[in-house]
Amino acid sequence: MAKAMSKAQIVAHFAKKFDLKKKVAAAVFEEMARLAYKEAKNAFTLPGIGKLVLVDRKARMGRNPKTGETIQIPAKVVVKFRVAKACKEAVLPKKPAPKMAPTPTM
């Protein structure tokens, strides 16, 4: 598996592709991140990539793994990223259709 691209590599790629200065390309990414943080409560969508959403988690019972003691875990709000169907289809390999057993002939 290849190594993930760094922020600098991503900025350089976009700067070259769209004929921008690296500083401008970096500013675009920083502003997109700021906008995503601000709009996450309303669900922030990156078309073709996915959606950043806030999810309410219910209070639940848990277990301290060290002592085995049962504890109450409080309700909380968490940030989740839901990957778009188009992204899944582009990234994940296609699964071959299951083969059907041949039907017996009489």
C-alpha positions in Angstrom: 0.0 0.0 0.0 1.3 3.4 -1.0 2.1 6.2 1.5 -0.6 8.8 2.1 -0.1 12.2 0.5 1.0 15.0 2.8 -0.8 18.4 3.0 2.2 19.9 1.2 2.0 17.3 -1.6 -1.8 17.9 -2.0 -1.3 21.7 -2.1 1.5 21.3 -4.7 -0.7 19.0 -6.9 -3.6 21.5 -6.9 -1.3 24.5 -7.4 0.3 22.8 -10.5 -3.1 21.5 -11.9 -4.9 24.8 -11.7 -1.9 27.1 -12.2 -2.0 28.7 -8.8 0.6 29.7 -6.3 1.1 27.2 -3.5 0.1 29.9 -1.0 -3.3 30.4 -2.8 -3.9 26.7 -3.0 -3.1 26.3 0.7 -5.5 29.2 1.6 -8.3 27.5 -0.4 -7.8 24.3 1.7 -7.6 26.2 4.9 -10.8 28.1 4.1 -12.6 24.9 3.1 -11.6 23.4 6.5 -12.9 26.4 8.4 -16.2 26.3 6.5 -16.5 22.6 7.2 -16.0 23.2 11.0 -18.5 26.0 11.0 -21.2 24.1 8.9 -20.7 20.6 10.4 -23.8 21.2 12.7 -25.9 21.5 9.5 -24.0 18.7 7.6 -21.1 19.8 5.3 -21.0 18.0 2.0 -18.0 17.6 -0.3 -19.7 16.5 -3.5 -18.4 13.1 -4.7 -16.4 12.6 -1.5 -18.8 12.5 1.5 -20.6 14.4 4.2 -19.4 15.7 7.6 -22.2 15.3 10.2 -22.8 15.5 13.9 -24.4 12.5 15.5 -26.0 12.2 19.0 -24.9 9.2 20.9 -27.1 7.9 23.7 -26.0 7.3 27.2 -25.0 3.6 27.7 -23.5 1.1 30.1 -19.9 0.2 29.6 -17.2 -1.8 31.4 -13.9 -0.7 32.7 -11.5 -3.2 31.0 -9.0 -3.0 33.8 -11.3 -3.7 36.7 -14.4 -5.2 35.0 -16.5 -2.6 36.9 -19.7 -1.5 35.1 -19.8 2.2 34.4 -22.3 4.7 33.0 -21.0 6.3 29.7 -22.8 9.7 29.3 -24.6 10.8 26.1 -22.5 13.0 23.8 -22.3 14.5 20.3 -19.7 13.1 17.9 -18.4 14.1 14.5 -18.7 11.5 11.7 -17.8 11.4 8.1 -20.1 9.5 5.8 -18.4 8.5 2.5 -20.4 9.1 -0.6 -21.5 6.2 -2.8 -19.6 7.7 -5.8 -16.4 7.7 -3.7 -16.9 4.1 -2.6 -17.5 2.9 -6.1 -14.4 4.7 -7.4 -12.1 3.6 -4.6 -13.2 0.0 -3.8 -12.7 -2.8 -6.3 -15.8 -4.2 -7.9 -17.0 -7.5 -6.5 -17.6 -10.2 -9.1 -21.2 -11.3 -9.3 -21.8 -14.6 -7.4 -21.8 -17.6 -9.7 -25.0 -19.5 -10.0 -25.0 -23.3 -9.7 -25.8 -24.9 -13.1 -29.3 -26.1 -13.3 -29.7 -29.9 -13.8 -31.1 -31.0 -17.1 -33.4 -33.9 -17.4 
